[in-house]
Amino acid sequence: MSLFNIFDISGTAMSAQSLRMNLTASNIANADSVAGDEKSAYKARQPVFSTILEEMGQSEAAGGVRMLAVVESKASHNRRYEPGNPLANDEGYVYDSNVNIIEEMTNMISASRSYQNNVEVINTSKDMLLKTLKLGNG
């Protein structure tokens, strides 16, 4: 594997984690939203990723991460009796989103750390390349 492939691999991983952070932020922003029925209540969204492995030669391979889909949570929605709420249905109930704030905060921390780790991989690879170039000039 070429040292230059590391930049591509880490770049795709950083894009994936950025998407994951955006979806998590959207979930957190909609955590307190309500709707008049379960069907229209906000559903938490999560990305589905896949690895990329491309054979380039006999001993070389390039990889990375790609997004396959964004899926909605199938968790149930809590129903609350709030007859004064303008979004309440005919029986006076509203439905909460199915966002679990603890899971979302855990996802945010995990995505942020994964992103930071890939930044470090890129910086370390860059430093190694620069030191390799200096060996040839020394």
N, C-alpha and C positions, 0 to 999 in steps of 0.2 A: 504494500500500500504506500502510495506516495504521501509525503508529508502535506502536500497541497490538498489532498482529499479530506484531510481533517477539517479544513476550513469549510468545505461543503457540508460535511456531516454535522459539524457543530452549528452551522448556519441553519440547516433544516430543523435541528433540535431547538434552536432558539426561536424560530418561527412557530414551531408547535407549542412551545411553552408560552409564548406571547398570546397565541390564540386561546390557550387554556386559561390564562389569566383574564383575558377579555370576557370569556364566557362565565367565569367565576364572578367577575365584577358585575355582570348583568344579572346573574342569579341573586347576588347579595342585594343589588338595587331593587329587585322585585320581590324580596322575601316577605315584605309586609303587605303586598298587594292582595286585594280580595276581588271576588267576582260573584255574580248571582247564581252561577251553576258550576258544577265540577268540570264540565267540558271546557269552559272558557277561562278557568283559573290558570294562573301562570304555572308552568311546569319547568322544573330545573333542567338545564341543558348541560350535557357533558360531551366533550370531543372523543372520538374513537380514532386512535392512531395505529399506523402499521409501519413496520420497518421496511426499508428499501435496501436491497442487496443486488447490485449489478456486477456481473462478472466482466472484467475489463481485459483480462489477459490470463495467462496460465497461473500466475501467482498474485495477481492484483485483483482487488475487489473494492468497489466504492459503495457506500451505504448512506443511510440517513433516515429521516422520519417523514411520513406523509400523513395527512389527515384523510381518513376514509369517510367519516360522517359526523354529524352532530345529532345525538340522540336525546330524546326527552325522557325524563324520569317517569316511571310507572308507579311511583309511590302514591299512596292515597292522599287526598286533601282533607284537612280538618274542616268540619262544618260548625259554624257558630250561629247562635240565635241573636240577630241584631235587627229587629224590625224597623228601627229608625234609620238604618243605613240606606242611602238611595240606591245602592247596588243589590240590596236584598231581594230574594225571589218572592213569589206570592205567599209563601209560608213564613217569610221573615228571616230566612237563613242566608248567610254569605259563606263562601268557600275560600279558605286561605290557599296560598301557593304551597307547593310541596317542597320548598327549599329548606334544607337542613343547614342552618347557619354554621354549626360546628364543622360539618363536613366541608362546607365551602371555604371556611377559613383555613382548614387543613390543606385543601387543594391549593389555595392561594399561596400559602407558605411553601408547599412542595414545588409548585411551578416556579416561584421566585428563586428558590435555591437551585433548581435544575437549570434555570436560565443563567444564574450567576456562575454555576459550575462550567457551563459551556463557554462563557466569556473567559474564564480562567484557562480552559483548554486552548482557546484561540490565542490568548496572550502567551501561553507557554510555548505553543507551536511557533508563533512568530519569533519569540526569543531564540528558539532552537535554530530556526532558519537563519536568523541574523548571525548567530555564533558560527554556524556552518560556513557562511559566506566569509566571515573573518578568518577562518582557518585557511581558506584558499588564498587570501591576501597576505597572510602573515609570514 
